[in-house]
Amino acid sequence: RDFSAQFPFMVLIRMRRDGSCCAYAPRAPSVSIPPEKRGILLEELALAVRSALPEQCICMRYDTAWKSQPGGEETFRPETAQLFMNWGTETHSLRKAPKNYMCPDTVVVNISAAPEQILARMRTTTRNCIRRAYRSGIDFAVKGADALPDWYMLYRETALRKNFFYEKEEYFNRLFSREHIQSNAVHEPPPAEKIIPLDAPAPVPQFHIMTAGKNKKIISGIIIAVSGHNAYYMYAGSSLG
């Protein structure tokens, strides 16, 4: 209400085991708005797209780029934050999700500098851990799909230990499959002459597994996606040993 702006808004559909589905808007809406009007905007967006969603869609989830707590650095109980978000809405149907899908903070690391400069920018504890790993004889390698079975065991073990959701192994097999990469390589031309960011073709990502191991055994590993000149941290797993 009394608010007008244009911004990209992507909605994904996530299926559930019972046949129903949820609409999911990651990092959206990407617009700056006063805290007291955010709940109103989220409600109006959900109501506006409801007619375009499947009939079995039961809710719409936002993972916004806004701070999760109103009032700057103050900390509020989830019930208080939920009440604040529903202030001024018509249906008062906004609910605080029990868990986050996306990480609350991201860091961009410039790795074009010399190794000594990269180490100097790290925290002391991180820098010491890296040096200790080299002294302990840890081997580092970049691998492909052939390392998936061993890596997945670490990933699943980590998820069970830390109690977070984990994908099935078939998901990662498809992620690394040539058919999946080729299917994602097709980019439709933009609908208009002016290309907006979401319509611009993106380089096809290549997936790799970076591992740390000792005595020919993987003890930790991460999956990274390389797209153009950027590498994205995707998934990770590690052992207690």
N, C-alpha and C positions, 0 to 999 in steps of 0.2 A: 504494500500500500504506500502510495506516494514515493515509489522507488522505481527507477527506470535505468536499465543497463543491459548491455549485450555481452555475453561471455559464452565460451564453449561449455557444453554440458553433456557428458557421456554417461549413459546408463547401461549397465551390464545386467544380464539375467543369470541368476545362479539357481540351478535346480536342486531340489531337496529329495531325499529318499522316498518320501510319501507321495511324490508326484507334484507337489506344489512348488512354487519358486519364489525368489525374492529379487527385487530390483536393487541394484547396487551402484552407487555413484561415488567412485574413488576420487579423492582430492577435489571435491566439488561441493558447492559452487565456488569457482575461482574468482571471487569478486570481494572487494573490501566493503564492509557494511558495518554500521554501529552495532555493538553487541545486543542492544535491546530490540533490534529488528531482525536478528538472525533466525529466530524461531519462526517468525512470520514468513520469511522468505522460503525456508525449508518446507513449511506446510503448503504454501502456494505452488511451489515447484512440484511437490508430490501430487497435489490435486490436478495440476495441469497435465501431467504425463500419464495419469491413471488410465485414461481411455486408450492409450497406445500400448499398455502393458497386457500380458496374457491374463486370461480370466482367472487362472489358478495362482496369480501373484498375490501373496498375503501381506507383504510389507515392502517398504523401501528403506534402504540403509544408506546413510551418508557417512563418509569418512572425510570430514572437512579439513581444510588447511588452516582453520582458525584455531586459536588457543582453546583447549578443552574446558578451561575454567574461566569464568568471568572475573573481572577485578584485578587484572595484572598478575602479580606473583602470588596472590592469596590462594589458599587451598580451600575448596568447598566440598562438602559431602556430595556423592552422586545424586541424592534426592534433592538437595538444594539446587544443584546445577540443572537438573531436569525441570524443576519448578521455574527457574529463571528462563530456560529456553522456551517454555510453553506460555510465558507471559505475553498476552496480546494476541495469541492465536485463537482461531474460531473453534477448532475441534479439541484442543488440548491433548493431542494424541502422540506427541513426540516422547520417545522413551530413550533413556541412556542405554546403549548397548553394553552387555556384560563383558565383552572382550573387544579388543582392537584388531582389525585386519591388517592395518598398515602401521609401520613404525612411527612413533611420534616425532622423531627427529631424524634428519638425514645429513650426511656430511659429504662434501665434494673434495676429493683429495687430488691435487695436481701431482702426477708422478713423472712429469717431464724433467724435474730437477735431478741433480746428482743424488745417489743413495745417501751420502752424508747429510745433505740438506733435508732430505725427507725424514731421516732419523732425528735430526735436530728439532723438527717441528712436532715430534711426538711427545706424549707424556713420558716422564722418566720411567714409570713402571712398564709401559709398553716397550720402550727402547731396551730396557734391561731384559725383558722376556725374549725379545728377538735375539739379542746377543747370547743369552743363555741357551737358546735353542741351537744356535750354530755351534756353541762349545760342546753341547751334548751329542753332537753328531746327527742332528735331524736333517733328513734329506727332503728337499722341496722339488716338486715336479708339476708340470702342466699336462693333464691327461684328457682323454676323450671318453666316448661311450663305454669303452672296455673297462673303465674303472667304476662304472655305475654300481654293480653289485656290492662291491666292498664299501663304496661310499654310502650307499643307501642303508646298510646296516648301522653305520655310525649315525646317520641322520635320524633313523627311526629310534635308535637308542637314546639320542639326545632329546627327541620329542617326548618320549615316555618319561625320561628323567626330569624334564622341565615342564611337563604337562602343557604342551602346546600342540595344535593341530598339525598333522603331517599328511602329505600326499602319498598315494599308493605308488609302488615302484613302476607300474605301467605308465603313470603320468610322466616320469622322467625318461623312460624309454622312448616315448613319443616325442618328448622335448628335443631329444638328441637325434631323432630319426631324420633321414634325408627327405622323406616325403613331407614331413611337417615343415621343414625349412623351405622346401620348394613351394608348398601351398601358401606360405606367408610371403613369398617373394612377389606375388602378383599385387600390383597397386592399381586401383582404378583411377582414371584421370579425375581431377577435381571438377566439381559440377559448375564452377564459375571461373571466369578469367582470373579473378583475384584469389590467390591461394591463402587460406587461413592456416594456422599452425597444425590443426588436426587433420587437414587434407593433404599436407605436404608429404610426399613419399619419404619413408625412413629407410635407412640401410638395413638389409636383412641381418638379424643378429646371429652370431655364431656362439655356441655354448661350449664351455670348457670346465674341467674340474681341476682346481689347484689343490694339491695335497701336500701334507707334511707327514713324513713317516720315519720309522726307525727299524732297522733289522728287517727290511723288506715288508713291513707291515704299516698300513695307513693308520695314523692315529687322529688325524683331523683333515677336513677338506671342505672347500666351498665351491659352489657352482657360480660361475660368472658368465654374463652375457656381454659379448663385445659387439657394439653397433657403431660403425663409423670410427671416430677417435675416442669413444667413451667405453668404459667397462663398468658393468653394473653388478653389484653384489646381490645374489639371488637367494641361495639356500646354503646352510652350513650344518655340519655335524662334527662331533668330536667324542673321543673316549675319555674316561676318567683317568686312565693310566698315563 
